[in-house]
Amino acid sequence: MSIVRSIPAVVSAFVAVSVAPISTDAIAQDIALEEGRRPKALRVVPTDRAPIGTFELGELSTVLSEISVSGSGRESGGLPTPSQSVVTARDVYTFNKNTLDDALTVVPGVSAANSGGSRNERLIFVRGFDRFQVPLSIDGIRVYLPADNRLDFGRFLTPDLAEIQVQKGYVTVLNGPGGMGGAINLVTRKPVRAAEAEFRTGVEVGNRGIPTAFTGFGLIGTRQENYYLQASGTIRDSNGWFLSQGFRPVPIGNGPPIEDGGRRDFSAVDDYRVNLKAALTPNATDEYSLSYTKQSGAKGAPYSVFEPVSGITPMPLPRGTAFQRDWRWPYWDIDSLYFLSRTAIGDKSYLLGRAYHNSFNNLLSAFDNASLSSQRLPRSFDSFYDDTAYGGSIEFGTELIPLNTLKFAAHYRRDTHTERQFPAPGLPSSVIEPRQTSQEDTYSVAVENTFHATDQLDLVAGLSYDRNALRRAQDYNASTRALFSYPLGSTDAVNWQTAAIYRTSETGRVHASVSSRTRFPNLFERFSTRFGDAVPNPDLRPERATNYEVGWSELFLGSLRLSPAVFYSDIEDAIQSVSIGNNQIQNQNVGTGRTYGYEVASELTLSPELFVGANYTFLIRELNDPLRPALKPTGTPRHQAFVWATWQATPALSFTPSVEAASGRFSTDRLENNFFKTGGYVLVNLQAQYALDAHATAAIGVRNLFDHNYSLAYGFPEAGRTVFANVRMTF
């Protein structure tokens, strides 16, 4: 613990003398531009020179994005937007970050976590805001699960992406509803040459010398004068990872340990994603693109190592405990077909358009015991989700008014959720439930104006009106064997935000912003009984956060970029689970809270061959629930740091060591009655990359070099030492 407690002092000292953020901190990204629009991932002389095209139509709108007819989202004055970070494709490759939750650990203000419990999902928190409060999109098209929106961020692969946008605190109202605490957007690639291809393969090996995962990626594309075409795909197949050799099994009651060490039981996953893209580019400003994305996954759910499991732990159980649930997901699939367009209107205006159809199919299977071979007990079931969504948006911007950039946006989305449950499907007498359907519409209209007060000062103001209307909400009563409907209705919210950006020099600026945003409760929060643990509450209101931020960024002596930011969020009408007796809970708008802290990020070029960087986040979350004074915020550490360096030993060979460190964090049990604090950790990683020739590179590295035994959620230890090797070929 002494090491963890020293994180702030160590990082502050390091920053004071040299350090800088990884390329992910957007305010630090204008040191050098790659292909004329993005900085190099590590500012090194890359051993692979093939350019990576970014699908600009798929980027989220940002504060102070240039009008420039194209509406492409490039930042005004060559400086990136406040409150945004970007993880580049080269970051993903260099640090071997193949899943979204892992990739975002390099971003200041963002922490990865594990939900624990039966679902055992990978989570992401943006300055303390969770997956309900931070929307996820692919190419600007939101990935939303209307039933519960409990996204598993470990299911989203990263090798095929051009970049990952992370907006923190200030999310412009032009992007639509839901950006209460931030936004995450996965931006795909597009071709930049007449003919191009890339192939990548990698393997991971656990600390017992046994392979644990295979990753593959392929892309082919062509860019012609008036069109482009591209097909890409990525896959990750894992038989399960290995625990640290420092893990010590814990016997439960009179039985053996739930986890005996070695390969983590039920940690196997299979994921793949395919992206197809065709676009017309009739002139220098206009673009019309049709894309299809298919994502498929299957996963198990490792058990807590501290609670009994049926089939492993004998009766009687330790007092106050119960068997864990035996769950797995045979499939977890997402499809999206979307059309994106950009049209110039004269020299000073543009129109952006989006239209899409999404689907989500999911099967959750619950079994009798840990053998996962029988479904005959009342605790067993197959739960089928079949969700669809369609909608669209338009954004219009103009500079026809002198000294003003005026933008309007309108969004519409219809979500339909259909579910069925097959109780105890192993019994011949069991009957599957009828389909239960819920449907809701979401609307948003927004306006944003930027007043260019002087050549150095811009003042931004935005306003939006969001509305959510529940059209249908069915459920099934197993006792009466009849469908019934929950109360229908609608709710709305007004959002507003302001920002001031002052350019102190050609390479620096100061920004201050206030953003008051809401998010609507989902069906799970309003109506789910959580298998008998909860009571529905159809009258839940939106929760709101007012986010404040002051930040500064400057480049010193052409080599040191320093970017501190201070943030504060005031949370109202927070949705909290409240105990109502009889061992049951209910979601209510009883919570308030505060989230505040600061980020420090910088980057330094020590020589043409040596670069160092770091970022550090200090975060405090306070949640107030009048009925639960002992409530603790879960999933986020108070201190978190990422430090790295790159040494270009030769034009072909580079070495990149990095350190990830975090203090302890709280997690909770299924009913959120008990809270546990995990210990902090310091992970040391190393990667070496060698250019075999102009078209091929090879990399070898190690994650968690010292095989540290650590957990992100109580009872759920993480992977030990892992060696990886990757080969990348570009043509």
N, C-alpha and C positions, 0 to 999 in steps of 0.2 A: 504493500500500500504506500510505502514511502516514495516509491518511484512515481506512482500515479499522482500523489499529492504535489509532487514537484513539477508536474507538467506545465502549469502556467508560468512558473519562474523560468524553466528551461526554454520554453518557446519564446517568451518575451525577450530573454537575453539573446536568443538566436536571431529573432527578428531585428533587434536593435543593432546588431552588427552586420547582418547580411541578408537574412532570408527573404523569401517571396513566395506567393502562392503558386500552386500548380496552375497550369493554363486554364483550369476550370473557373477561376474567378474572373468574371466578365469584365470588371472594372480594370483589371490588370492585363487585358488581352490586346491592347493596342500597341504593345511594344514593337511587334513585327507582324506583318500581314502575310498570310500564306495564300497563294493564288489570288491575291488582291482582296480577300475578304475576311479570312480568319487567321489568327496567329498560329505559329507552329506549336505543336503540343508541348514540347519541352525546350524549345529554342535551340535544339541541337542541330548539327548538320545531319539530316536524316540519311540513313542507309538505304531507304526506299523512297525514291523521288516521285513516284507516280502520284499525280494529284487526285484528291478525293472530292467529288462534286457533291455539294449540299443542295437538297431539294428545297429551295427558298420558299416555294409556295406552301410548304408544310410547316414553316416556322410560325410561332405565335407572334402576335402583334406586340410591340414593345414601346416603351416610353421614348419619345423623340426619334422614332424610326423615320428615315427620310421619306419625303413625299416622292421625289425623283421619278414620278410617273410609274416606275416599276412597282412601287409599293412592296419592295422585296424585303423590308425589315432591316436594311443596313442602318447602322446607327448614325445619328446626326453628328457632323463634325469629325467623323472618324473615331469617336469615342464610344465605347459600349454603353448600353443602357444601365441605369441604376438597378440594384436589387436582382441582377441576373448573373448566373454562372453558366458556363458551357463546358461539358465534357466532350472532348474530341475523339475521333476514331483512333488517333494515335495514342491518346491516353489509355483507351480500352486495351489496345494491343500491348503497350509497354508495361502496364501494371497487371495484365492478364485478368481483367475485370469482365467476365463473360456474362454476368447477369446484372440486371438493373440495380438491385439493392447493393450489390458489391461495387458497381461502378460509381455510385454516388457517395461512397465513403470518402472520396477525394475532394468533395465540395465543401467549403466552409459553410457552417450553419445547417448541414444535413447529416443526419445520423441514421444508420441502418439498425434494425432490431428484429427480434423474433417474437411472434405473438404468443408462443408457447401453447399450452392447452391442446385440445383435440385437433385444432386446425393446423397448428404448427406452421404458420405462414410467415414469409419474410416481409417486413414492414419498412417503411421509410418515413421519417419525420423531418419536416422542413421548419427549422426554428421552433420545434415543439409541436407543430401542427401535423395531424395524422392523415391517413389515406382517405378519410371522409371529407377532410377540409382542404386537401390539396389535390385537384383533379389531375388525372393522367391522360395524355393524348398521344396518338400516333399521327404524325403529319398534321397536327392541329385538329384532328377528329377525336373527340373524347372517347375514352374507353370507360364505360359506366355500366355497372351491373345493378339494375333497378331493384333487385331483391334486397341486397345488403351492401353492395359496392365494396365487399371485402376482397379487394384485389390482393393476390399473392405476387409481390414484386419479383420474387425469385423465378417466376415463369416467363419473364420478359428478357429475351436474349439481346446482347449488344454488339456482337461482331459485325453485323450487317448495317449498322447505323453510321450516318455521317457525323451526327452530334446528338447530345442530350441537352436540351434547354432546361434550366432550373430557374424559375422566378420565385423570389422570396419577398414576402411582405406586400410589395406593390405589384399587383397583377392588373394590367389595364382592363377597364370594364369592356373594352372592345372585344375581348376574348370570350365573353359570354358569362353565364352564371357559374357560381361554385368556387371562385378563386379566393376563398376566405383567408387562407394562410399562405398561398403560393400556388405554383403550377409546375408540372413536369411534362415535357414534350419530347417524344422520340422522333427525331428527324431522319428520314431515310436518305439514301444517296440517289444521285442521278448522274448519267454519263457526261463527261466533259470532252471526250475525244471521239473521232470517227469510228474507232473500234477499240474497245477496252475489255479486259477481263481480269479477274482476281480470284485466286484460290488460296485457301488457308486451312491448315489442319493442325490440331494440337492434342496433346495427351497430358493427363494429370496422374501422378503417382503418389500414393499415400506413404505414410511413414513406416509401413511394413514392406515397402518395395513392391506393392501390388498396384496395378493401374486402377484408377477410380472413375475417370471420366474421359470421354472423347468429344472434341469439339471440331466442327467443320463449317466452312463458309465458302460460298461460291457466288460470283457475279459475272454477268456478261452484259454488254450494252453498246449502243452506238449513238453518237450525237451528229446529226446532219443539220444542214442549214435551216430547214423548216420543220424538223421533228426530231424526237429522240425516243429510243426504246431501251428497256432494261428489265432484266430478270435476276433476282438474287434470292439466296436462301441460306439459312444457318441452322445448325442442329447441335444439340448437346445431349449426350447419352451417358448417364452415370449409374453405376451399380451401387453407389453409396460411398460416402467418404469415411476416413478413419479418424477416430478420436486420438487426442494426444496420449502419448505413452505415460504421461503423468496422471491420467484419469484413474480414479480409484473406485471400483464398483461398490455400491451401497446395498446391503441386504435389506429387504422390506419385510417387516414382521417376522414370521417364522419361515419365510421363503427365501429364494435366491435373489440376487440383484436383478433389477429390470434390464439393465444394460451391463454386459460383462466386459466391455472394452473392445478394442479392435475396430472392425467395420461397424459404423453406427447402424443399428437395426432400423429397417424401414426408411432409410434415407435415400433410396434410389429414386431417380427422376428421369423422365424423357421429355424433351422439348424440341420443337422446331418451329421455324417461321419462314414463310415464302412471301416475297413481294414482287409484283409485276407492275410495270409502269409503261404507259404510252402517252406521248404528248405532242401537240402541235405548237410550233413557235413561228407564227407567220411573219413576225417582224422583230425588231430589237426590244420591244417593250411588252408584247403580249405573249401569254402562254396559257394553254388549255390541256390539262392533264387528267387522265383516268388511271386510277391505281386500284390494285386488289391486294389485300394482305390476309394471309391465312396463318393462324398461330394455333398450335396444338400442344397439349401437355398431359402428362400422367405422373402422379406422384403418390408416395406414401406419407405417413405422418409418424415420425418417431415419438416414443413415449417420454414423459418426464421420468427421470431416473430416481425420483423420490416418492412416487406414488404407486400403489398396487395395480397390477394388471391381471385380468382374468386369463387363466391358462398358465400363469407364471407364479402368482402369489396365492398360497393356499389359505383357506378359511381357518380360523376367524381372522378378519382383517384388523389391522391396528386401529385403535379407537379414533373416531373422527375422520376416517378415510373412506373412500369408495373406489371401486374399480374405475380406471380410466376408460375412455371410449376407444374402440378399435376401428379406426377410420382409414379409408384410402380413397383416392380420386382416380378411377380408371380413365377418365378423360376430362379435360378442362380446355375447351376450344373457343377461339374467337375468330370471326370472319369480318372483314370490312371492305366494302366496295365504295370508292369515293371519287368524286370529280372536283377538281380545284382549278380555278381560273384567275387570270389577272389581265385586265384590259385597261389600256391607257385611254383617257378621255382628254384630248388636247394635250397641251404641254404641262398643265398644272393639276390635273386630276386623275384619279384612277378608280377602278372598281375591282374588288376581290370577291370571288364567289366560291361557296362550298356546298356540296350536296352529297349525302352518304346514306348507306344502309349497312347496319351492323347486326351481327348475331352472336349470341353467346350460348354455348351448350355445355352442360356440366353434369356429371354423375358423381354423387357422394355415396359410397357404400359403407355401411356400418355392419360389423360382424359380432359374433358371440364372444370371441376371445382372440388371443394373440396369434392363433394359427391362421386367422383370416380365411378359414375354409368352410365355416358354417354360418347360416343366417336363419336360425330357427327360434331364437329367443325374442321377447318383446323389445329388447334394446337394439335389435338388428333391423335394417331397412336399406332400401335403395331410394335415394332422393334425386329426381331428375329436374333440372332447370333447362328451360328452353326460352331464351330471351331474344327479342329483336328491338332494333331502334332505327328510326330514319329521321332525317331532318336536313337542315341546311342553314347557311348564314350568308350575309352580304356585308361588305365593308366598303364604304365610299369615303375617299379623302380628297381634299382640294386645298390649293393655296391661292385661290382666286381673290380672297380677302387679304389685303396687304398686311404683313407682319403676323399673319395667323396661318396655322395649319389646322384645318377643321376636319374631323372625321366622324362618321356615323356608322353604326353597326346594328344589325338585327339578327336574332337567332330564333330558331324553332326546332324542337325535338319531341318526338313521341316515343316513349318507352313502353314495351309490352313484356310483362313477365308471366310465364306459364310454368307451373310446377305440378309434379305428381309425386306421391310417395307410395312405395310398395313395402308395407310393413312385413317383417319376417318372411322374406320371399322364399326361404328354404322350406316353408311349410306348404303342403299341397292345398290346404284350406285357405291360404292367404289370398286376398283380393287387392289389386292395385287401386288406389284412389282415382276418382275422376280428375280431369284437368282443372286447375284453379288458375284463373287469369286476373292479373292486375294491369292497369293501364294508366299512364299519366302523361300530361303534356307540360312542357316547360317552354316559356317564352322569355325573351330579353330584348330590350332596345337600349342603345347606349349612344352617347355623344362624348367626344373628347376634343378639346381645343388647346393648342399650344400657341401662346403669345410670345413672339420673339421680341422681347422688350429691348434688348440691345444685342450687339454681336456676341456678347459673352453670356447673357442671361436669358433663359427660357422659363416661362411659367406655364404649367400644365394643369388643367382641370377636367375632370371626367364625371359623368353622372349616368346611372343606368336604372332601369326598372325591370325587375324580374318577377315572373309569376309562375307558380306551379299549380296545376289543376289535376286532381285525382279523378279519373273517369270511371274506374272500375277497381274493386278490391275484394276478390273472392277468397274464401277459405273453406275448409272441409271439417265438419264435425263428425269425428269417428263414432261417437255414441249414437247419433241419430242417422248416420250415413247420408248426410245431406249437405249440399253446398249452402253457404250463407254469405252475405256481403257486409263488410265494415262500412261505417259512415263515410260518405264521399264529401268532397269540398275542395277548396282552393286556399292558397296563401300567397302573399306577395311580399316584396321587399324593395326598398330603394337603397342603392349603393352610391357612394361618392368618393372622390379622391382628388388630391392636389399634390403637386410637386414643383420644386424650384431647382433648376440646374444652372450652376454658374461655372463657366470655363475660366479657370485661373491661369491657364496657359494653353499652348498647343497640345500639351501632353497631360494636363491635369484638370480636375474639376471637383467642385463640392456639390453635393445634392442633399436635399431634404424633402421628405414626402410624408403624407398622411393618407391612409386608405381605409375606408370603412366598408367591409364586404360581408356578405351573408352566405349561408349555404342551407339548402332545404334538407329536412330529414328524409331518409330513405324508407322503403317499405319495411325492412327488418326492424328499424328503430321504432316505427309506429305500430307494427302489428305482430311481430314474431313472438311466439310463446317460448322460444328457446328450449323446445322439448319439455315443456311444463315448468321451466324455471322462471318465466316472465309473464307479465300481464300486459296486453296491448294498450296503447295510448294513441288513438287517432288524432288527438288535438295538439300534437307536438308542433311547436313553432320553429321558424328558422333560428339558428344561432348566429351570432355576429361577432366579428373581431375588428377592432380599430387598430391599425398598424402604423406605428411611427418609426421613421428611420432618418438618421443623419449620417452621411458618409463622405469620404474624401479619397481621392486617388491622385497620385503624382509620380512622375518619373524623374529621378534624380541622376544627374551626371550621365544620362543616356544608358544607365545599366541597372539601376535599382528602382523597382516599382513598389510603392508602399500604398496599401489600400485598407484602412480601417473603416469600420461601420458600427454604429450603435443603434440598437433597435428595441422597441417596446410595443407590446400588444395588450390591449384591454379586451377581454372576452366577456360577452353578455349572453344570457339565455342559453348557456352551454347545456347540451343534452347529456344528462348523467343517469346512470342506473341507480335507482333508489330502492332500498329494501322496504317492502310493505308487509312483512310478516309472512308466516307459514312457509318460510324458506323460499320466498319469491321476490322478484324485483320488477321494477317498471321504469321505463325511460321517461324522464321529466325535464322541463326547462328550469332547473333549479340552480344550475351551476354558474359561477362567475370565476374569473381567473385573470392572471397576469402572466405574460411571458416576456422576459427581457434579457438582454445580454449584449455582447459585442463580438465582432469578428475582426481579426487582424490577419492580413495576408500580404505577402510581398514576394519579390523574385529578384534575383541578382545574377548578373553575368560577371563571373570572376575573371574569366579569360575566354578566348575563343573555344577552348576545349572543356571548360568547367562551368556548370550552372547549378545553383542551389535554390531551393524554395521551400516554403512551408505555409500552412495556415493553421490558425487556432481559433476555437469557438468557446466562449463562456456563455452558458445558458442556464437560466433559472425559470422554472415553471411553478406557478402557484395556482392550485385549484381549490375553490371554496364551495362546499356542499353543506347546507345547514343541517342535513340529516346524517352526514358522515364526516365528522370533524377530522377523522384520521385518514381521509382520502389522500392518496399519493399520486402524483403524475408518473406514468410508467413509460418505459421504452427509451428515455433520453438521458445521456450522461450530462453532468454539469460542465465537465472539461473534455475537450476533444481536440486532437491535433493530427495533422498529416505533414510529414517532413520528407523531402526527397532531394536527390542530387543526381546529376548526370555528368559523367566523365567520358568525353569522346577521345578514347585512347589513341585511335587511329582513324583515318577517314572511313574505315569499314567497321570498326569495333567500338561499341559503347557499353558502359556499365551504369546501371541505375539502381542504387539502393534506396529504400524508402522505409519509413517507420509510421505505423498507425498506433495511436494511443488514445485511451479514453478512461475516464473514471467510472465508478460504479453507477448502476441505475436500478430503479425499482421495477418489479413485475408483480403480477397478481394472480389469484386463483380464478376458477371458473365463474364464481359469483361475485368477484371483486370485493370480497370481505377481508382478505388477508393480503398483506404486501410483504415482499421479500426483496432484499437488495443483493445484487450480484457484485462481485469484485471488479476492479478495474483491470486493464490489460495494456501491455505494450507489445506490439507485433513487429518483427523485423523481417523485411522482404528484400530480395535481390534479383535483378534481371540482367543478363548479358545478351547483347544483340550483335549479330555479325552479318554483313552484306556479302552474300556468296558471289553475286554479280549484280548487274544493273536491274535485274528482274526478280531476284530472290533474296530473302533474308531468313535467317534462322535465329531463334531466341531460346534461351534456357534460363530458368529461374527457380526460385523457391519462395513460397509463402509461409509465414509463421516459422521462420528459420529455427528458432529455439524451442519449437514444439510446445508452446505455452498452452496450458489447459485453462480455458476461459469460457464464459457463458454470456449471452445477451439477454436471456430469460432464465429465471430460477428453475433448475432441473433440466435444462436443455443445453448441454455442452456443445461447443463448436468444434470445427475441424482442427486437427493437429497439423504438423508439418506436411506440406504438399509441394512436390517438385513438378514443374511443368516444362514442356518443350513444345515450341510452335514453329511452323514453317509457313512463310507467306510468299506467294508468287504473283507478280503483276505483269500484264502484257498490254 
